[in-house]
Amino acid sequence: MTEWTKSGWRAKPRIQMPAYTDQDALEAVEAKLSKYPPLVFAGEARRLKEELAAAARGEAFLLQGGDCAESFEQFTADGIRDTFKVMLQMAMVLTYGAKVPVVKVGRMAGQFAKPRSADTETVDGVELPSFRGDIINELDFTAEARIPNPEKMLQAYMQSAATLNLLRAFSTGGFADMHRVHSWTLGFAEGQGTAKYQDIATRIQDSIDFMAAAGITGGTTHEFSTVDFYTSHESLLLEYEEALTRLDSTSGNWLAGSGHMVWIGDRTRQPDGAHVDFASGVLNPIGLKCGPTTTAEDLKELIGKLNPENEEGRLTLIARFGAGKVAEHLPRLIAAVQEIDAKVLWVCDPMHGNTIKSSSGYKTRPFDMVLAEVREFFAVHKQHGTVPGGVHFEMTGQDVTECTGGVRAVSDEDLSSRYHTACDPRLNASQSLELAFLVAEELTALRQENLKAANG
């Protein structure tokens, strides 16, 4: 077997990657990035792997969420804060439902590149290369804007470093204190006027009050005033990934220094392709998107390449089938995993299989379809006795109108008012928290089923 190298992917078939026209400029950027500090560290990635292993065993639950694609133009401290805030709220609610720690992983500080369904797009008879994310080219529909520019990798790095700096400050500086987070959650529940939300929020408050009465408070206990927060992104632009790959002196293994967790998309999961080759050799936890075209044999081969040592916490399988299709596709993948006794974490991505074009012409995702896929995911795992270990959402802390439905009843006609995404539609803050309450109901029911089974 050939020894893995961080540049070995260059000899493999590559798709969904730009064809840079100025090789000298590209090499200059790669050389500069290779001298920059890594954005994350090996010890952090190893700690995340341990937490994901716990989620795979049902001893934790993964909440992974954030932007479809980060933007240079929309980059603000308030935007980072608002998404982080909503994820903390969601985690609070999920912790209540699951009664286990929630592993918090943001699609942040690196989620810039986007795969596209076609290499080109046509507007008013003019055909140009597709927009592939701010790290590659520009959204403006001009020939010049759509030329891949390697300099954009440097801007992506700087924005990612600034994002991580702020996230680390929020995680440890008191912003994440449990009492503060719950006051936000309680405000949402009361604002919706919905009894089920208020009931869960009240139960959480009762738990907090009990801990305070027992002398366990956020003001004196470090664990209740700080959180671990990790970053993740699709490992798509491999020139950027390779340039930030570093040798971990502790273990002698290679670290993808661009993010704590990286994943392979449904379009780039070819077993002999460049993206699988790169991910196979780094020590980070790896995610693998599994769609309707993923066969049992595909999955077995990919598991063999991405986790040959069958290491717990190493591989997360992110199922994305679409509402009404989970029962058709997920069982064969569960069976494939069981046949080879593979250790994996099962996660539901209810976003990517539920994208439609609205009557008003906007690409959207109906909230009811998102919720339906989550419920189907839990139902299938219940049938098979396997662990539904997490959820993966495209969401934002901003008050956008990109997905229809939810308690605020965003309609097709509302989409145009605050439709800010350059790629895929995201859940807004209200929809994200509403979904967390509903997932908490599923987790509570699952926990009660497990307790009942354990007690005979």
C-alpha positions in Angstrom: 0.0 0.0 0.0 1.4 3.4 -1.0 2.2 5.7 1.9 -0.2 8.7 2.2 1.1 12.1 1.5 -0.7 15.4 1.8 -0.2 16.1 -1.9 -1.1 12.6 -3.1 -4.6 13.7 -4.0 -3.0 15.6 -7.0 -2.5 12.3 -8.8 -6.2 11.3 -8.4 -9.3 12.3 -10.4 -10.6 15.6 -9.2 -14.1 17.2 -9.6 -15.9 20.2 -8.3 -12.6 22.1 -8.2 -11.6 25.3 -10.1 -9.2 25.3 -13.0 -6.9 28.1 -12.0 -5.5 30.0 -15.1 -2.4 31.5 -13.4 -0.4 28.7 -12.0 2.4 31.0 -10.7 -0.1 33.0 -8.7 -1.6 29.8 -7.3 1.7 28.4 -6.2 2.7 31.7 -4.6 -0.5 31.6 -2.5 0.0 28.0 -1.6 3.5 28.8 -0.5 2.4 31.7 1.7 -0.5 29.7 3.3 1.9 26.8 4.1 3.9 29.2 6.3 0.8 30.5 8.2 -0.2 29.0 11.6 -2.8 26.3 11.4 -6.3 27.5 12.3 -6.9 24.6 14.7 -4.7 22.2 16.7 -4.3 18.5 16.9 -5.3 18.3 20.5 -8.6 20.0 19.8 -9.3 17.6 16.9 -8.6 14.6 19.1 -10.9 15.9 21.8 -13.7 16.3 19.2 -13.1 12.8 18.0 -13.6 11.5 21.6 -16.8 13.5 21.9 -18.1 12.1 18.6 -17.3 8.6 19.7 -19.5 9.2 22.7 -22.3 10.4 20.4 -22.0 7.3 18.4 -22.6 5.3 21.6 -25.6 7.4 22.5 -23.7 9.1 25.3 -23.7 12.5 23.6 -25.5 14.2 20.7 -24.0 16.1 17.8 -25.4 19.5 16.8 -23.7 20.7 13.6 -25.0 23.9 12.0 -24.1 27.1 10.3 -24.0 28.9 6.9 -24.5 27.2 3.6 -21.5 29.2 2.5 -19.7 31.9 4.4 -19.5 35.3 2.7 -16.8 37.9 2.6 -19.3 40.8 2.1 -21.6 39.7 4.9 -18.8 39.0 7.4 -19.5 40.8 10.7 -18.9 40.2 14.4 -22.6 40.4 15.0 -23.3 37.7 12.5 -20.9 35.3 14.2 -22.3 36.2 17.6 -25.9 35.6 16.5 -25.2 32.2 14.9 -23.2 31.1 18.0 -26.0 32.3 20.2 -28.7 30.3 18.4 -26.5 27.2 18.5 -26.1 27.6 22.2 -29.9 27.9 22.6 -30.4 24.8 20.5 -27.9 22.9 22.5 -29.5 23.8 25.7 -32.9 22.5 24.5 -31.3 19.3 23.0 -29.4 18.6 26.2 -32.7 18.7 28.1 -34.3 16.2 25.7 -31.4 13.8 25.4 -30.0 14.1 29.0 -26.5 13.8 27.5 -23.9 16.4 26.5 -24.4 18.1 23.2 -21.3 18.4 21.0 -21.4 21.8 19.3 -19.8 22.0 15.8 -20.3 25.1 13.6 -20.2 25.2 9.8 -18.0 28.2 10.3 -14.4 29.5 9.8 -13.9 27.6 6.6 -17.2 26.9 4.9 -16.5 29.0 1.8 -16.3 26.6 -1.2 -19.5 25.2 -2.7 -20.1 22.3 -5.1 -22.4 23.1 -8.0 -24.8 21.0 -10.0 -23.4 22.4 -13.3 -20.0 24.0 -14.3 -21.8 26.9 -15.9 -25.0 29.0 -15.6 -26.9 31.0 -18.2 -28.7 34.3 -17.6 -30.5 36.1 -20.4 -28.6 34.0 -23.0 -25.2 34.6 -21.5 -23.3 31.5 -20.2 -20.6 31.9 -17.6 -18.8 29.7 -15.1 -20.8 29.0 -11.9 -20.2 30.8 -8.7 -18.3 28.4 -6.4 -18.0 30.4 -3.2 -16.1 33.5 -2.2 -12.8 31.5 -1.7 -12.8 30.8 -5.4 -14.6 33.4 -7.5 -17.3 36.2 -7.2 -21.0 36.2 -7.3 -21.3 39.1 -9.8 -22.4 37.7 -13.1 -19.5 39.0 -15.2 -16.8 37.1 -17.0 -14.1 38.7 -14.9 -15.8 38.0 -11.6 -16.2 34.3 -12.4 -12.5 33.7 -13.0 -11.0 31.6 -10.2 -8.6 33.8 -8.1 -6.2 32.1 -5.8 -5.7 35.3 -3.7 -9.1 34.7 -2.3 -7.7 31.8 -0.3 -5.7 34.3 1.7 -8.8 36.3 2.5 -10.7 33.2 3.5 -7.8 32.3 5.9 -7.8 35.7 7.5 -11.6 35.7 7.9 -11.5 32.2 9.4 -8.8 33.2 11.9 -10.8 36.2 13.0 -14.0 34.1 13.3 -12.2 31.5 15.4 -10.7 34.2 17.6 -14.2 35.5 18.4 -15.7 32.1 18.9 -13.0 31.2 21.4 -13.7 34.4 23.3 -17.4 33.8 23.3 -16.9 30.2 24.4 -14.9 31.0 27.5 -15.6 34.7 28.3 -19.0 34.3 30.0 -21.2 34.8 26.9 -22.0 31.0 27.0 -23.1 31.0 30.7 -26.0 28.5 31.1 -28.2 31.0 32.8 -27.8 33.6 30.1 -28.4 31.1 27.4 -31.6 29.8 29.0 -33.0 33.4 29.3 -32.8 33.6 25.5 -34.5 30.3 25.1 -37.2 31.2 27.6 -37.9 34.4 25.7 -38.4 32.4 22.5 -40.8 30.0 24.1 -42.9 32.7 25.6 -42.9 34.7 22.4 -44.3 31.9 20.4 -47.3 31.4 22.7 -47.0 27.7 22.1 -47.7 25.5 25.2 -45.2 22.7 24.2 -42.3 25.2 23.9 -43.2 26.9 27.2 -43.5 23.5 28.9 -40.0 22.4 27.9 -38.5 25.8 28.8 -40.2 25.7 32.2 -38.8 22.3 32.9 -35.3 23.5 32.0 -35.7 26.4 34.4 -36.8 24.0 37.1 -33.6 22.0 36.5 -31.5 25.2 36.7 -33.3 26.3 39.9 -32.6 22.9 41.5 -28.9 23.1 40.7 -28.8 26.6 42.1 -30.5 25.4 45.3 -27.9 22.6 45.5 -25.1 25.1 45.3 -24.2 24.4 41.7 -24.2 27.7 39.8 -22.7 29.1 36.7 -20.9 31.8 38.8 -18.9 29.3 40.7 -18.6 26.3 38.4 -16.5 26.5 35.3 -18.4 23.8 33.4 -21.6 25.9 33.5 -20.0 29.1 32.2 -17.9 27.9 29.3 -18.4 25.6 26.4 -16.4 23.7 23.8 -17.2 24.8 20.3 -15.7 23.3 17.2 -15.6 24.3 13.5 -16.2 22.2 10.4 -16.5 22.7 6.6 -16.6 20.7 3.4 -13.1 19.8 2.4 -13.6 20.8 -1.2 -10.8 23.2 -2.3 -7.9 20.8 -1.8 -5.1 23.4 -2.6 -6.3 25.3 0.4 -6.6 22.1 2.5 -3.1 20.9 1.6 -1.5 24.2 2.3 -2.9 24.2 5.9 -2.1 20.5 6.6 0.5 20.1 9.4 2.4 17.3 11.0 1.3 16.7 14.6 4.5 16.3 16.6 2.7 14.4 19.4 1.3 11.6 17.3 3.4 11.8 14.1 0.1 12.1 12.1 -1.1 14.8 9.7 -3.7 17.3 10.8 -6.0 19.2 8.4 -5.3 22.6 10.1 -8.2 24.3 8.4 -10.9 23.1 10.8 -11.6 20.6 13.6 -13.8 18.4 11.4 -13.9 18.2 7.6 -16.5 16.4 5.5 -16.8 14.9 2.0 -19.9 15.9 0.0 -22.2 13.6 -1.8 -20.8 14.8 -5.2 -17.1 14.2 -4.3 -17.2 10.8 -2.5 -15.6 8.8 -5.3 -13.5 6.1 -3.6 -10.6 6.6 -5.9 -11.0 10.4 -6.1 -9.0 13.3 -4.9 -11.2 14.2 -2.0 -11.4 10.8 -0.4 -7.7 10.4 -0.8 -7.0 13.6 1.1 -9.4 12.9 3.9 -8.1 9.4 4.4 -4.8 10.6 5.6 -5.6 13.3 8.2 -6.2 12.7 11.9 -9.3 14.9 12.0 -12.8 13.5 12.4 -14.2 13.0 8.9 -17.8 13.5 7.8 -19.3 11.7 4.8 -22.5 12.8 3.1 -24.7 9.9 2.1 -27.4 10.5 -0.4 -30.0 8.4 -2.3 -27.4 7.2 -4.8 -25.1 5.8 -2.1 -25.1 2.0 -2.4 -24.2 -0.4 0.3 -21.0 -1.4 -1.6 -20.1 2.2 -2.1 -20.4 2.8 1.7 -18.4 -0.3 2.6 -15.6 0.7 0.3 -15.6 4.3 1.6 -15.6 3.2 5.2 -12.6 1.0 4.5 -10.7 3.9 3.0 -11.6 6.5 5.5 -11.5 4.5 8.7 -9.4 1.4 8.1 -8.6 1.0 11.8 -12.4 1.2 12.7 -11.6 4.0 15.2 -14.5 5.3 17.2 -15.3 9.0 16.5 -13.4 9.0 13.3 -16.2 8.7 10.8 -19.6 10.5 10.8 -22.2 9.4 8.2 -24.4 12.4 7.4 -27.7 11.1 5.8 -29.4 13.4 3.3 -32.2 11.8 1.4 -35.3 14.1 1.5 -38.6 13.9 3.3 -40.4 10.7 2.5 -37.3 8.9 1.3 -35.4 8.0 4.5 -37.1 4.6 4.9 -36.3 3.8 1.3 -32.5 4.5 1.6 -31.3 4.5 5.1 -32.0 0.8 6.1 -29.6 -0.5 3.4 -26.8 1.7 4.7 -27.4 0.7 8.3 -27.3 -2.9 7.1 -24.0 -2.3 5.3 -22.5 -0.8 8.4 -23.6 -3.7 10.6 -22.3 -6.3 8.1 -18.8 -5.0 8.5 -19.2 -4.0 12.2 -18.1 -0.5 11.5 -18.0 2.1 14.2 -19.8 5.2 12.8 -21.9 8.1 14.0 -25.2 8.5 12.3 -26.3 12.1 11.7 -29.4 13.6 9.9 -29.0 16.4 7.4 -32.6 17.3 6.6 -31.7 20.3 4.5 -30.1 19.2 1.2 -32.7 16.7 0.1 -35.6 19.1 0.6 -34.7 22.1 -1.6 -37.5 23.2 -4.0 -38.3 26.2 -6.2 -41.1 28.3 -4.7 -44.0 29.7 -6.7 -42.3 33.1 -6.3 -39.2 31.8 -8.0 -36.9 31.5 -5.0 -35.1 28.4 -4.0 -36.4 27.4 -0.6 -36.9 24.6 1.9 -40.3 24.0 3.5 -39.9 23.7 7.3 -42.4 20.9 7.4 -40.3 18.8 5.0 -37.2 19.4 7.1 -39.0 18.3 10.3 -40.5 15.3 8.5 -37.0 14.0 7.5 -35.8 14.4 11.0 -38.7 12.3 12.4 -38.2 9.7 9.7 -34.5 9.5 10.6 -35.4 8.8 14.3 -38.1 6.3 13.3 -35.7 4.2 11.1 -33.1 4.1 13.8 -35.7 3.0 16.3 -36.7 0.2 14.0 -33.1 -1.0 13.6 -32.0 -0.5 17.2 -29.3 1.9 16.1 -28.3 5.3 17.5 -29.5 8.5 15.9 -26.5 10.5 17.0 -26.9 14.0 15.7 -28.4 16.6 13.3 -26.8 18.8 10.7 -28.5 22.1 9.7 -27.9 25.0 7.4 -29.0 27.9 9.6 -28.1 31.4 10.6 -28.7 33.6 13.6 -30.1 36.3 11.4 -33.8 37.0 10.8 -33.8 35.9 7.2 -36.7 34.6 5.1 -35.3 31.8 3.1 -37.1 28.7 4.3 -40.9 28.6 4.4 -43.1 27.7 7.4 -42.4 27.5 11.1 -44.4 29.1 13.9 -43.9 32.5 12.3 -45.3 31.1 9.1 -42.8 32.4 6.5 -44.7 32.2 3.2 -43.6 32.1 -0.5 -44.5 35.8 -0.7 -42.3 36.6 2.3 -39.1 35.1 0.8 -38.2 38.2 -1.1 -38.2 40.4 2.0 -34.9 39.1 3.6 -33.5 36.5 1.2 -29.7 37.0 1.8 -28.1 33.7 0.9 -25.8 33.4 -2.1 -26.3 29.7 -2.3 -28.8 27.5 -0.4 -31.7 28.7 1.9 -31.0 28.6 5.6 -33.2 28.2 8.6 -33.5 31.5 10.5 -33.0 31.9 14.3 -36.7 31.2 15.1 -37.0 28.2 12.9 -33.7 26.8 14.2 -34.8 27.0 17.8 -38.2 25.7 17.0 -36.6 22.7 15.3 -34.4 22.1 18.4 -37.5 21.9 20.6 -39.1 19.4 18.2 -35.9 17.3 18.0 -35.8 17.4 21.8 -39.2 15.8 21.8 -37.8 12.9 19.7 -34.8 12.5 22.0 -37.0 12.5 25.1 -39.2 9.8 23.6 -36.1 7.8 22.6 -34.7 8.1 26.1 -37.9 6.9 27.7 -38.1 3.9 25.3 -34.5 3.0 26.3 -35.3 3.3 30.0 -38.4 1.2 29.6 -36.4 -1.5 27.7 -33.6 -1.5 30.3 -36.1 -2.0 33.1 -37.8 -4.9 31.4 
